[in-house]
Amino acid sequence: MILWKSLSCFSFVFGLLLYSASFVCAGDIVHHDDSLPQRPGCNNNFVLVKVPTRVNGSEYTEYVGVGARFGPTLESKEKHATLIKLAIADPPDCCSTPKNKLTGEVILVHRGKCSFTTKTKVAEAAGASAILIINNSTDLFKMVCEKGENVLDITIPVVMLPVDAGRSLENIVKSNAIVTLQLYSPKRPAVDVAEVFLWLMAVGTILCASYWSAWTVREEAIEQDKLLKDGSDELLQLSTTSSRGVVEVTVISAILFVVVASCFLIMLYKLMSFWFIEVLVVLFCIGGVEGLQTCLVSLLSCFRWFRRFGESYVKVPFLGAVSYLTLAICPFCIAFAVFWAVKRQYSYAWIGQDILGISLIITVLQIVRVPNLKVGFVLLSCAFMYDIFWVFVSKWWFRESVMIVVARGDRSGEDGIPMLLKIPRMFDPWGGYSIIGFGDIILPGLLVTFALRYDWLANKRLKSGYFLGTMSAYGLGLLITYIALNLMDGHGQPALLYIVPFILGTLFVLGHKRGDLKTLWTTGEPDRPCPHSLSDHRTESIEEAADLAISRLNKLMTEAEQKAAFLGGLVVSFKEQMHTDVLVKPGEEAPPIPTHKAVLAARSKVFRNMLDSDECKTSPEESITLPDLSHDELKSLLEFLYSGNLKAPYNQYRSLYLAADKYDISYLQDVCRNHFIASLSSRNVLDILELASIPCDTILKDAAINHIVKHMEEVVVPMKYETFVQRNPDLSVEITRAYLRETKAKAKDHGAPLNGNTRPRIW
């Protein structure tokens, strides 16, 4: 999966860099432009105007124009707007008195060379009730008053239409059709239900990602504690060094984020086009497929029917080991993303975009982690300044908000970049979408998930932890963002402007109040007692008795150390090859190891017989061969024979255990057996049971079967058990019998007879 992960991680980072402010993307319907001149009679706001039309009494097209700085304000409701007939000006620019007589019609004029106020006064004098001005381009121009003009006497509304809409109406009128229309400018509702759903989506996404991340970290901690308690140092080292695909943010990367994000934003702003949006769509689909696949695999693995497929892997070229469940789900995820990409212009496409986006965000919050409050503070502070600069300050250099232009996809012919969650505004007469950028969820979400991980590792309750406070702070900050959005008439708002102070302030205040601020700022993890000493912490009431036992133990240990030092000469004689008289050869092509006949004969009767003077048993070169052992395993065996201590790595215990049985070294067999029993787990118990059956070791065999009975479901559900049963039918029968005995004993203890109505489950 390395190649696939690399592509998806690139998409994750790219999506994170393109996060945008939370705002309504249907376009602002009210423009407060203080840079243009205002005076009495010329101080209207520039508002968008709806122009629904009828042709010969039948409903036709609805156009959108813009009102002028001067003239009366329009009606806000359609039912109050009068249906008026449309006429064409003659001359077309209406810079002079029209030749046709007007009796209250709306006159359609070209922009021409005279001022807007001149056209309006001429049209009003000719008897027009309103004037529609056709612009020279598809854009809408802000109609203002000229210097020194008197506009107080203008009493008819003025609306500008884009060139394509104006020419369409002009052609219809020229075809002798009767065109009637209305002019009104509806207001947006104070609150739209889309904003409520978007708030729930953002908060719910962080909530799901936080609990998933915290659960994963707690499982890792439990596994490490278990390995520490069992003393499995090699397994612990393997567990801690193995990468789970987690990426920790550092202070440097948090600072570089702002620089790289700004460069990407400028590049998007300058190169925004249809094809550039297509590239972003492809990247979004790659990340969305990986995110949706990760979420579905993790969700389905919780069910027993799918768990076995999630734990069974197959090697796929270029991708490595892939589970069967992933292979089954991947085509569906790819088809879902492709379907969305093809249908993304349709009205229902926002559903697919939100599903892919939420899956992607949850996966990012699972992979990317903030290690402590210091990194989180730097990251959110930089993002806070980034958001404010590119939403507000960038207007001074670029004459428009770079962030909003990029997010809405202006000049690209698309509805905006796909790295957004959006919901259509259901009760807004202007339509459009309420949207929120990925960064406004991911960046605060990193700190919220950090808070829940800390709470779970510190065993804090919901009320005494930090997650409830930070989650509430995020929800409140986002709520205030939407309040500001509506107060500013839909102008884009940087969500982090309100969210970051709430989250950081909450963590600092609660951390200082509870005395955890230093830990949160530096390590980011609570101090946890070592598993070896947990029993000591829980048995403080018997410390005095323990002290007495410890003193006796120290005395015994001192005597043992003295004996070990006395016998240490044997180890030295082996390591320095002092007076060795026999060579022991391993089974592989490797140099033999010199040793002493007396030590071999004393430790094993089998070695004693092999070293007998009979030449049929010992070769003339005074050497013996142990074909079952490699050079390293042979060295570990000989060191044990001299010292009585086994310091072999974990992967040598199986060979040494079998060698101890073959060469009758009972103490070595006991040491290996104890190690296997201590390290029993659901993953290795079947292998250990098979191993115990080779020398017919009843002690190890019974321990393994008892472990299987106690953890029956964890052992027998994976597909590995089916292979085990095929190889070892006799052992599987013994497991079933042991499980039946255990079930019968439990039923007897609870007073429930084991009959046909209480049949135990047969594995």
N, C-alpha and C positions, 0 to 999 in steps of 0.2 A: 504493500500500500504506500510505499515511499513516494513514488511519482504522483499518485493521486493526492496524497497529503500535501505535497509541495504546491501543486496547482491550487488546491483549495485554500491553503494558508495564504498564498499570494492574493487570492480573491478576498479573503478575510481582511487582510491589511489594506487592500485597495478600497474596500467598502468602508473601513473605519476612517480612512483619510478623507472620504467624500461626505462625511456627515454634514448635515445642514441644519438651519434653524427651523423651529416649529412655526409654521405659518400656513395660511390658506392660499392655495395655489391657483384659485380661479381668477386671480387678478384683483387688485384693489379697486373698489367701485367709487371710492372717494379719495381725491388727491388734494392735499393741503400744500400748495406750492407757494411758499412765502417769497421765493426769489423773483416772482413775476409781480408787476405793479398792481396795486389795489387802490381804489378810491370809491367814494359813494356811487352806487349804481354799477360798479365794476369790481365786486368783491365776492362773487359766487365761488363755491368750490367746484372743481372739475369733477363731475359725476358721470358715470356711465348711464346710458339711456337705452331702454328697450324700445324697438320699433316693430311691433307686430303688424303684418300687412294682410289685406284681403284683395283678391283679384276677381272682379265680377261677382262679388258677394261670397266667394269661397275663401277659406283660410289659406294663406300662402306661407311665406317665409317670415321668420322673425330676425331682424337685424339688430346690431348693437352699435350705438354711436356714443359720442361724448358731448356733454353740454358745454356752454361757453361761460366765460367769466361774467358776462353781462346778461341782461334779460331776466324775466321772471323765473322762479323755480318751477319745476315740473311736478305733476301729481306723483304720489308714491304708490298708489294702488291702481291696478288696471281697470277696475270697475268705475273709477272716477275719471278716467281718461276718455276724452271724446273721440269718436270715430270720424275722421276728416278725410275728404277727398284730396288726392295728390295731383298737382299740376306741374308742368315744366316751364321754367322761365324762358322768356324770349326778350332780350338776348340771354344766352345761357349763363353768363357770369353775373347777371342782375346788377351790373354796375351803373346802369341807367334805367329809366322807367320802363317796365315791361310793356310790350305791345298788347298782350292779352289782358282782358279785364278779369280781376279776381274778386270772388265773393266769399271770402273766408276759407279758401283752400290752403293746404300746405304746399309751398312752392319749393321745387327741387332745382338747385342752382349749382354751377361749377365754381371752383375756388377763384379763378380769374386773378386779376392784378389789383383790384381795389381792396380796401380793408374790409374786415368782417362786419364792422359796425355800419359801414356805408351800404353793404348789401342788405343788412337787416332793416335799416331805415327806408331804403327804396322799396323793399318787399312789403313792409308794413304800410307805407303810403299807398301802395297799389291794392291793398285790401287783403293781404295774406294773413292767415292766423298763426302761422309758424313757418320757419325756413329750415330746409335740409341742405347742407353744403357738402358737395362731393369733394373729398380730398384728392390730391394728385397721386397718392400712394395707398398701400393697404394699412399703413399706420394711421393713428389718430393724432391730430395736431391740437395743441392747447390754444383755443381762441381767446385772445386778450384784447384790451382796448388800446387804441393808439393814443399818443400823448396829445393832450389838449382837446380831445373829443368829448362831446356832451352825450352821455349815454343814459341819462336819467329818464328820457322820454321814450325809451325802447320798452314796449309792452308785450312783444311776442317772443316765444322761446326759440332758441337757436341750437341746432344739433348738427354735428359733423358726422358723416358716414365715410367708411373706407371706400376706395375707388371701385372695388369689385361690387360692393353692395349698391352703390349709387348708380353705376352703369346698368346693373340688372333691373333696377326700378325704372330707369329712364327708357330702356328698351321695351318694357312692358307697357308703359304709358304711350309710347310712340306707336305701338301696335293697336291703338284705339281701345285698349281694355280699360275698364274703370278700376282704379287702384285707390283703396282707402286704407288708412293707417291710424295708429294711436301712438302717443308719445308719453312715456312715464318712466320714472326711475325708482324702482322698488328698493326698500332698505333691507339690509340683512338682519336676521333675528339676533338678539343679544347672545343667545346660546343655542348651538345646534347639537342634536343628539350625537352627531358624528364625533364631536369633541369628547363626549362622555365615553363612547366606545374606544376611541383612540387612547384616552387616559387609562382605561381598564386594560387595553392591550399592552401598553408600555409597562404598567405596574405588574401585570400578570406575567409578562415575559421575564422581568427581573426576578420575580418571586420564584418561578419555576427553575430558572438558571441557578439561583442562590441555593436552593435546597438540593439540587442535583450536585453542585460543586461541593457543598458541605458534606453531603452523604459520602461522596467519593473520598474526600480527605479523611473523614472519620474511619472509613473502612481501611484505608491505608495505614492509619495510626493503629488500629486494632491488630492488623496483620503484623506490623512491626513489633508491637508489644508482645504478641504471641511468640514471634521468633526470638525475641530477646529472652523471654521467660523460659523457652525451651532450650536456650543456649545454642541455637543454630546460627552460628556466626557467619558461615559461608552463605547460607540462604538469605540472611539479613543483608549481607553486603550485596548480594545479587539483586535483592528487592529494592534496596535504596539506590543502587546505581542504574537500575533499568529505567529508561525514560518512558513515561506514560504520555508523551506528546504534550506536556505542559510547558508553557512559555511564561517565564516570570519577567515582569516589567522592571526595569532599573531606572535610576534617576536620569542617567544619560539618555536612555531611549525615550523617556518621557519628554525631555527637553527637545530632542531631535524630532519628536513627533510633530511639534508645532512647525518647525522649519520645513520638513518634508511635506506636511499637509498643506502648508501655504504655497509651496512650489507646485504641487499637484492642482491646487485650486486655481492658481493663475493659468496653468496650462489648459485646464478645462475651460476657463473663461475665454481665453484667446482662441482656442481650437474647437470650440463648441460647434458641432455640426451633426448632421444625421448619422454619418458613418462613425463618428466618435461615440455617439450614444449606442450604436450597435455594438461596438467593442465593450462598452460598459455592461450591456445586456448579456453578452457572452460570459464575461467575468462573473457577473451576478448569478448566472445560471450554474456555473461551475461551483461557486461557493454554496448556492442554494441546494444543489444536489447533495453535496457532502453534508451540509447541515441537516437536511431532511432525512438523509440516510442514517446519520449518527443518532438522531432523536428517535427514529422509528426502531432501529435495532436495539437501542437501550430500553425503549418502552416495551417492545415485544419480548425481550429477554426476561422481563419480570414474570411472564406467564410460563408455566411449566411446559406447555406444548411446544413452545419455541426455544426454550432454554438450551435443549440439547443441540439444536442446529446452530445456536450462537456460540457454543463451546467447541464445535467441531470445525476444523480448518482444512483448507485445501490450498496448495501452492498455485498461484496464477502468474504467468510470465509478466515481468515488468512491475507487478504489484506486490509480489510476495505472498505471505500467508493471509488468506481471506476466509472468513467464516461462511458457512453455507447460508446462514440467514442474511448476511450482507449481499451475497450473490443473488439471492431471491428478491431482495428489496430494491437493489440498485436499478434494474430496468424500469421499475415503476417510478422511481425518483427522477430518472433521466427523462422518461416520457412526460412526467408532470411538468418539468422545467421547460421542455421543448414546446409543449402545448401552450404554456403561458407565454413564451417568447413569440410564438406565432400569433396568438390571439390577444396580445397585450394592448391593442388599440380598442378592444371591445369594452363595453360598459362594465362587464363582470370580471375583467382581468385583475382588478385590485384585490380580489379574494386570493388568487394564486400568488400574487406578489407578496401579500402579507404572510401567507403560509410559508413561502420560501424565506422571507425576511426574518420572521420570528424564529424559524428553525436555525437559520444562520447565526442570529444573535445569541441564542441559547448555546450553540456549539462554541462560539467565540468566547463567551463567558465561562465555559467549561475548560477551554484550552488556555486562555490568557489569564494570569493571576497577578494581583498586586501583593507583594510579600509583606508590606508593612504600611503604616499610616504615612510615613515620610514620602515614600514613592507615590502613594495615592494623592497626597497633598500637592506634590510637584506636578503630577499629571493633570489633575483637575484645575490647578491654578493656571497652567499653561493653556489648557483647553478653554478656560474661562476668558482669558485675554484674546485667544484666537477667535472665539465666537463673536465677542464684542467688536473686534477690529473689522472682521470681514462682513459683518452685518451692518454696522453703523459707520465706522470710521472710513471704510473703503469708499463711501459715497463722495468724500472730499477729493479723492484722486481719480476715480473712474466715473463719477457723476451718476452712479447707480450702485446698489448693493451687490457686490460680486457674489456673495453667498446665495442670495435669493435668486439671482439670474441663473446661476449654475443649477441650483436645486429645481427650479421650474423648467429648466431646459429651454430657455429663451434662445432664439436664433437656431434651434436644432430641428424644428418641425415635430418634436415629440412632446409628451406630457411631462418630461423631466427625467432626471436620472433615476435608475431603478432602486438605488440604495436608500429607500424610504419606506415607511409604513404609511398607508393612506386609506382613508374612508371617505366615500362621497358624502357631501353635505346634503342631508335628506330634506330638510325643510328650508333650504336657502333658495330663493327665487333665481339667484344667479348661478346655482349649481356649484361645480368645482369640488375640490377635495380639501379636507383637513389632513395635513401631513406632519410627520415628525422624522427627523433624520436618525440614522443608525447610531451616530455618535452621541446623540442626546439620551440614548438608552444604554449603549455599551459602556461609555466612560463612567457615568455615575454607577452603573451596575457593577463595575469592577470593585468599587469600594463597598457596595452593599453586600456582594458575595463574600468579600473579605471579612466583613463584620459577622456574618453568619458562620463562616468557618471558624473564626476565633471563638464565638459563643459555644459551638459544639465541642471544640477541643478543650475549652475551659469548663465544660459541663454547666454552663449558665442557662438558667431558665429564660423564657421569652421576655418576661418583664424586667429581669435583672441583667439582660444582655444588651448588645448594641445593635442587633439586627432590627428590632422593632422600631427603634429610634431613627435609624438611617433609612429604613423603608418608608416610614411615615414622612421623613424629611423630603425624600424624593417625590412622593406623591403630592405633598403640599407645594413643593417648588414647581412641579409640572402644572398643578392646578392654577397657581398664580400666573404662570406663563400664559395660559389660555385666557385668564381674566385680562391680562395686559393686551393680549392679542385682540380681544373684542373691544377694549377701550381705545385701541389705536386703529379702529376701523379696518381690521384685517391686515395691517402692515406686519411683515415678518418680524418675529421676535426671537432672539437667541435664547433658547431654553436654558442653557447653562448659566446664563446671567442670574437666573433665579434659583436654579437647582443646586449649584455648587456651594453658595454660602450656607444654605440650609443643611446640606450633608456634612460638610467639613465642620461647621459650627456645632452640629449635634454631636459628632464624634469627639471633638475637643472638649466640649462641656461635660459630657458623660464620662469620658476618660479621666479628666481631672477630678471630677467629683468622686469617682470610684477608685481612684489611685492606680489605674491601669494605663495612664497616658504614656509613661515611659516605655512600657512593654509594647503597647500598640505602635509607638513611633519607631522603635528600634527593631525588635525581633519579629513582631507581628504574631507570635505564638505564645500561649501561656506556658508557664513552667509546669511540666508534668512529672510526677515521680517515676523513677525507674521501676519496671515491673518486678525486678528482683527484690525490691525493697517495699513493695506494696503491703506485704503481710506484716512487715515490721511497723509500718505506720498505723496499721489497723489493730495492733495488739500491744498498745502502749501499757495496758494494765498489767502485763506479765513481764515487764522489763527486768524486774529484779530476778525472777527465775531464769530469764534469758541470760543475764550477766553471769550467773553461776554456771550455766551450761556452756557459755562461751569460754569461761576460764578453764573449764575441764577440757574443752575442745582444743584450746590453745596449747595445753600441756601435751595432749596427744599429738597435735600437729608438730610440736617441737621435737618429740621423740621420733616421729615419722621422718622429719627433715634430717635428723641426725643419722637415722638408718639409711636414708636416701643418699646422704653425703658419703656414708661409709661404702655403700654399694656403687657410688658414682664412678669408681675406678673401672668397673666393667664397661661402662659407656665410653670412657676415655680410651680404653684399650681397643674398642671397636672403631671409634672415629679415627684414631691415629694408627690403626692397623698394627698393633703391637703383638708380635709373635703369633700372627695368624697362621693357620695350618690347613685351611680348606677354602676352596672357591665355590660360591653359590651363584649359579647362572640363572638369569630370568628367561622367560619363554621367548622374548623377542631378541632381535639382533642388537645386543647392548653388552657393554663390558661386565664381567662378573664382579662380585663383591667379596673381598676377602673377609673371613670370619674365623671363629674358633669352634673346633669339633666339640669340645667339652660343653660349651654353652648350648649348642644345638641339641646335643644328646640329653642335657639336663632338662631342657624345656619341652621336649617332645619324644615320645617313644618311637614314633615313626621316623624321626630324624636319627634316633639312636640305631635303629635297624638299618637305615640307609648308610650309616657311617661304619657299619660292622667291617671287620678286617677282611671278610670274604670278598674277593675281587669281583665276584659276580654282582655285588651290590654297590661297590664304590669303584669308579674308574681309576685307571693308573695315574691320571693327572691330578688325583686328590681333589675332585670337584663333583658337585651334584647339581642337578637342574630342577628348578621348580617351574614347569611350563605354564602354569595357570596365572603367573604373575608377571607384570611388566617390571621394568627396572625400578621405577619410583615406588611401586607397590611392594616390591621385594625389599627395598631399602627401609620402608616404613615398618615392615614385618620384623626385620632384623633389629631395628632400633627398639621395637617393643620387647623383643626377647631379652635384650640387654638391660633395659630401663624399667619395664613394666608400665610405661606411659605411652598412650597412643596419640600421636599428634598428626595424624594423616588428614588430608582434605576430605571433604564429604564424598567426592566421587570414587574414593578408594575403599570405602567401608564394605561394599558388596563383595569385592574380590577378597578382601582380608577376612570377611566373615566365612566365606566358603573355604578359604585356605585353612582357617582355624579348625573347621570341621574335618577337612581332609587329612591334615597333619596332626590332629589330636592335640590342639593347643586350647584347652578348655577356658582358660582365663581370658584369652583374646576373644573367644567366641562370646563370653559373657559381656565383655566390654562393648563389642559391636551390637549385641542384642539390646543392651540397655540404651545404646544410642538410637537404634531404630525405634524402640518403644517410645522414647522421649520425643521423637520427631514425627510421630504418626499424625497424619492429616488426611483429609478427604482426597487430596490429590495423589498421595503416594501409598495409601494403605493397600491397594490391590497389588502393587509391585512388591511391597514388603511381605504380603501374604504368600505370593508366589515364591519369593525367596525363602521363606520359612519352611515351605513344603519340600525343598530340595534336601536339607539334612534332617527332615522330620523334627524340627524344633517346635515342640508343643507349646512352650512358653510364649515364644514370639507369635506363633500361629493363633493361640487363644487371644492374645492381646490385640492382634489385627482384626480378628472376627468380632470381638467385643466392640471395637471402635466402629466397625461397619454397621453393626446392629444399632448403635447409638446415633449414627449419622446416616441412616439408611437411604433417605431420599437424595442427599447430596452425592452419595457414592454411586447409586444404581441408575440415576437418571441420565448422566452423560453417556454418549455412545461408546466410550472406553469400556464400560461394563459389559457390553455385548461381546466385544472382542475377548474380554477376560473369560466369559462363560464358555465361549467356543474353545478356548485353549484349556480351560480347567473346569470341566463339568463336575468333577468330584468336589472341588472346593466350593462351587456354587451351591451344591446340595447341602454342604455343611453350613454355609451362610444361611440358607433358608431354614434349616432345622434350628439353628441358634436363634433366628428371628422369631420362629414359632414358639420356642421355649420362653423367650423374653415376653412375647405378647400374652402367652398363657399365664405367666407369673404376674404380669401387671393386671390382667383381668381378675385373677384370684385375689390380689391385694385389694382391688376395688370392689370385691363382692360380686362381680359379674361373671357368670359361668361362660366358658368358651364353648358355644354350641353352634348350630347351623345358622342362627340368627346373628351371631357376632363373629363372623368369619374374618380372620386376619388377612391382611393383604399379602399375597404371595409374590415375591420378586423373582 
